[in-house]
């Protein structure tokens, strides 16, 4: 039975951080791969120590001078990796090339050492299982399988060179193959878990920033957007425009038609506002029946055009009640240095409540001319 496909981005430990949009996602990924590299160095050091002890305990074994040369080469290789710019490697987008190359070299190196000793009968041949196991901790499935295939091929070559018995070769190669299969499944399961965690985290982030009923930004997230836009408008001398929208007599809608209809009205207005604005604009629900729209780099005529689109969209909502909106506008051509997000919203709020005191007509959208 084959493994079901897993999205490719599960194969990087930075995938979850990218999904979160975290500013320090690169730092998290770098720390992971740096730790993985250091674990590999420890593994190399221990393996070299074990090989050294083995050679000391078996001085009469075959090709001992070559064996000692291999141990020396292992020490040199370990020191060479220590001397590399490890943090830069861990930070690089092509770090996987380094790690896969290192693992393939390890397979070939262990094969040479085993062939010089007693072939697959050598205790050192068991080291062929290590590169695949190490790869399963972080590499993608394809890389794990590829390294396992190199380990299997190396074991076959060692058996042929050393003249190992067929039975012993089958058992050893089969064991390497089973470890490869198990490592691939571990990697696959880790990928599924990361995908599930990423989706859950994305959902939590969405709930933390968005209103669950309307899909608009919540109060906190919307004010953050306003703050960013106000600061940008100050730096570049751009206009800052904000609409604050209040549903007329919303309490009577709930009292007369029920809260489910009221929820439908809120939901429909949220959809209408998002459809009537651009992707660079921001729509927020900042109160029970109060919405706000942040318009980026807009002129007075564009503010009016947006208000007209909102009017039309609200009029076409599929709800069993007439819905009216009153809209307050704050349009600042050149934001003052001391203008704050709350002051910009307050300007639109003041405009809205001024309209509320004077408008007595049937429900429809009303827009005060920009300031």
Beta strands, then each sheet from edge to edge (+ up, - down):
strand 1: 240-247
strand 2: 282-285
strand 3: 290-296
strand 4: 325-332
strand 5: 366-367
sheet 1: 2+ 3- 1+ 4- 5-
end
